[in-house]
Structure formats: structure tokens, C-alpha cells
Amino acid sequence: MMHIHLSSQRNQSNLMISSKILNLIKKQSIEDNFILFLKVEIIKIKKITFQLDQFIKQEIASLYNIVGT
């Protein structure tokens, strides 16, 4: 009877440990996905910033052409 009780406790303990590990994996996965999301957003912002920079340079160049003529 004592052996069954100890075995049950060990199984319960193993389940708790497994559950904690799964929760850590889920949490890590959520954090990794969020980091990936942020990296994608940063790339988008860099692209938009580059496009704005190009647009501003073109506008300035056209203003100089208008003033220069």
C-alpha cells in the first residue's frame, strides 16, 4: 500500500514538473513570437523611413530646380 502511495506522489510530482516545463515553453514561445513581431515592425518602419527620405530628397531636388530656373 505504501508503494502505491509513493508511486502516486511521484507521478503527481512528475505531472507538476511537466506542466511547469510546458508553461515555460509556452511563455518562451510567446516572447519569441513577440520579438519576431517587433523585428518585422522595425523592418517596416525602416522601409517607410527610407521611402520618406527618398521622397524628401526628390522634393528638395525639384524645389532647387524650380528656384534655379
C-alpha positions in Angstrom: 0.0 0.0 0.0 2.8 2.4 0.9 4.5 1.7 -2.5 1.3 2.7 -4.4 1.1 5.9 -2.4 4.7 6.9 -3.1 4.3 6.0 -6.8 1.2 8.2 -6.9 3.0 11.1 -5.3 5.9 10.6 -7.7 3.5 10.7 -10.7 1.8 13.8 -9.4 5.2 15.4 -8.9 6.2 14.5 -12.4 3.0 15.9 -13.8 3.6 19.2 -12.0 7.1 19.4 -13.3 5.9 18.6 -16.8 3.2 21.2 -16.5 5.7 23.8 -15.3 8.0 23.0 -18.2 5.2 23.3 -20.7 4.2 26.6 -19.3 7.8 27.8 -19.6 7.9 26.7 -23.2 4.6 28.4 -24.0 5.9 31.6 -22.3 9.2 31.4 -24.2 7.3 30.8 -27.4 5.1 33.9 -26.8 8.1 36.0 -26.0 9.9 34.7 -29.1 6.9 35.4 -31.3 6.6 38.9 -29.8 10.3 39.6 -30.5 9.8 38.4 -34.1 6.8 40.6 -34.4 8.8 43.6 -33.2 11.7 42.8 -35.6 9.2 42.8 -38.5 7.7 46.1 -37.4 11.1 47.6 -37.1 11.9 46.5 -40.7 8.6 48.1 -41.9 9.5 51.3 -40.1 13.0 51.3 -41.7 11.5 50.8 -45.1 8.9 53.6 -44.6 11.7 55.9 -43.3 13.8 55.1 -46.3 10.9 55.8 -48.7 10.2 59.1 -46.9 13.9 60.0 -47.1 13.9 59.4 -50.8 10.7 61.3 -51.3 12.0 64.3 -49.3 15.3 64.3 -51.3 13.3 64.3 -54.6 11.1 67.1 -53.4 14.1 69.2 -52.3 15.8 68.5 -55.7 12.7 69.6 -57.6 12.5 72.8 -55.5 16.1 73.6 -56.3 15.3 73.0 -60.0 12.3 75.4 -59.8 14.3 78.0 -57.9 17.3 77.5 -60.2 15.4 78.2 -63.4 
